[in-house]
Amino acid sequence: MKRSKINAIMLEADDFIKAHGFHLPPFAYWTPEEWRNKGPEVCQIVKAQLGWDITDFGGGNFTETGLFLFTLRNGYPENLKDCTGKLYAEKIMVVDDGQITPMHFHWAKTEDIINRGGGRLVVQIYNATQEEELDQTHPLQVSIDSVDVRVEAGEIIKLDPGQSITLEPYRYHSFWGEGKVLVGEVSLVNDDNLDNRFLEPQGRFPEIEEDVPPLYLLCTDYDRYYQPEG
């Protein structure tokens, strides 16, 4: 993805988020130069990969297959071993009309996906087989707004603003918007490096073409700008 495209997506998403009465934390707007001057006091942001996250899943067509995310809070995977520290994560996402997040599941993470406003969020779900393929035969029981609902394999579920769905581990899901949608995610600790199983091979983080300077840093940019030891 071109950096100029990423910068434009950030500005558009920020406007959409604010229009729905939601606001990002101050660190969202630190410039690259400000990041160069930060010390160890902000290491939680870096280690937990908080912040801007924009992906085209390696396909090169963000409009058709892509997702905007901002990770607001997150723990570390090691927290889960002894149940200390943050055991949870929260994200805000923007899903455009018809923009697909490819079919995937998580080995460890249970998550609530919440329509925070805008259009409808469309979710398709399957169980995974023991071989981690789609189980296209067996129905599922899912929790929608904490109500148990029986659905068929591959069924399309449409969530209006205010509605949510709970997605447990080994539950394949893909989603897209009917209209532009503000989406929340509340989950167990999030580990995008090790806890995403895509049905078809995908790139989780994009290759960046640096045609212009960054407006704000992606969570994958920190290593190049944040140097707390000087």
Residue pairs with C-beta under 8 A, 6 or more apart in sequence:
1 54
1 56
1 60
1 62
1 206
1 207
1 208
1 209
2 208
2 209
2 211
2 212
3 208
3 209
3 210
3 211
3 212
3 213
3 214
4 211
4 212
5 62
6 54
6 208
6 214
6 215
6 218
7 212
7 214
7 215
9 54
9 62
9 68
10 52
10 54
10 215
10 216
11 215
13 68
13 70
13 94
14 24
14 28
16 94
16 118
16 180
16 182
17 23
17 24
17 70
17 92
17 94
17 182
20 116
20 117
20 118
20 182
22 92
22 116
22 182
24 70
24 72
24 92
25 72
27 42
27 45
27 50
27 51
28 51
28 52
28 70
28 216
29 216
30 38
30 216
30 217
31 216
32 213
32 214
32 216
32 217
32 221
32 225
35 217
35 222
35 225
35 226
36 225
36 226
36 227
38 226
38 228
39 228
40 228
42 226
42 228
43 228
44 50
45 51
45 222
46 222
46 226
47 76
48 71
48 73
48 74
48 75
48 76
48 86
49 71
49 74
49 190
49 192
49 219
49 220
50 71
50 72
50 73
50 74
50 219
51 70
51 71
51 216
51 217
51 218
51 219
51 222
52 69
52 70
52 216
52 217
52 218
52 219
53 68
53 69
53 70
53 71
53 192
53 205
53 218
53 219
53 220
54 62
54 66
54 67
54 68
54 69
54 206
54 218
55 62
55 66
55 67
55 69
55 203
55 204
55 205
55 206
56 62
56 65
56 66
56 206
57 65
57 66
57 67
57 101
57 102
57 198
57 202
57 203
57 204
57 206
58 202
58 203
58 206
58 207
59 65
59 66
59 202
59 203
62 99
63 96
63 99
64 98
64 99
64 100
65 99
65 100
65 101
65 102
66 96
66 99
67 93
67 95
67 99
67 101
68 93
68 94
68 95
69 91
69 92
69 93
70 91
70 92
70 93
71 89
71 90
71 91
71 190
71 219
72 90
72 91
72 92
73 86
73 88
73 89
73 90
74 86
74 88
74 89
74 90
74 189
74 190
75 85
75 86
75 87
75 88
75 89
75 189
76 85
76 86
76 189
77 189
77 191
77 194
79 85
79 86
79 87
79 189
80 87
80 108
80 188
80 189
86 189
87 188
87 189
88 186
88 187
88 188
88 189
89 185
89 186
89 187
89 188
89 189
89 190
90 184
90 185
90 186
90 187
91 184
91 185
91 187
91 190
92 116
92 182
92 183
92 184
92 185
93 182
93 183
93 184
93 185
94 180
94 181
94 182
94 183
95 101
95 121
95 175
95 176
95 177
95 180
95 181
95 183
96 177
96 180
97 119
97 177
97 178
97 179
97 180
98 176
98 177
99 176
99 177
100 174
100 175
100 176
101 174
101 175
101 176
102 174
102 198
102 199
102 200
102 202
103 124
103 126
103 134
103 172
103 173
103 174
103 198
103 199
103 200
104 172
104 173
104 174
104 196
104 197
104 198
104 199
104 202
105 128
105 167
105 169
105 170
105 171
105 172
105 173
105 197
106 167
106 169
106 195
106 196
106 197
107 169
107 170
107 195
107 197
108 169
108 188
108 191
108 195
109 169
109 187
109 188
109 189
109 190
109 191
109 195
110 166
110 167
110 168
110 169
110 187
110 188
111 166
111 167
111 185
111 186
111 187
111 188
112 164
112 165
112 166
112 167
112 184
112 185
112 186
112 187
113 121
113 123
113 159
113 164
113 165
113 167
113 173
113 175
113 183
113 184
113 185
114 163
114 164
114 183
114 184
114 185
114 186
115 121
115 159
115 160
115 161
115 162
115 163
115 164
115 181
115 182
115 183
116 161
116 181
116 182
116 183
116 184
117 161
117 181
117 182
118 161
118 177
118 179
118 180
118 181
118 182
119 177
119 178
119 179
119 180
119 181
120 158
120 159
120 160
120 177
120 178
120 179
120 181
121 158
121 159
121 163
121 175
121 176
121 177
121 178
121 181
121 183
122 156
122 157
122 158
122 159
122 175
122 176
122 177
122 178
123 156
123 157
123 158
123 159
123 165
123 173
123 174
123 175
124 154
124 155
124 156
124 157
124 173
124 174
124 175
125 140
125 142
125 151
125 154
125 155
125 157
125 167
125 171
125 172
125 173
126 134
126 135
126 136
126 140
126 153
126 154
126 171
126 172
126 173
127 135
127 138
127 140
127 153
127 170
127 171
127 172
128 134
128 135
128 170
128 171
128 172
128 197
129 135
132 170
132 197
133 199
134 153
134 154
134 172
134 199
135 153
136 153
136 154
137 153
138 153
139 150
139 151
139 152
139 153
140 150
140 151
140 152
140 153
140 155
140 171
141 148
141 149
141 150
141 151
142 148
142 149
142 151
142 157
142 165
142 166
142 167
142 171
143 149
143 165
143 166
144 157
144 159
144 163
144 164
144 165
144 166
145 163
145 164
146 166
151 157
157 165
158 178
159 165
164 184
167 173
172 199
175 183
192 204
192 205
193 204
196 204
205 220
208 218
214 221
217 225
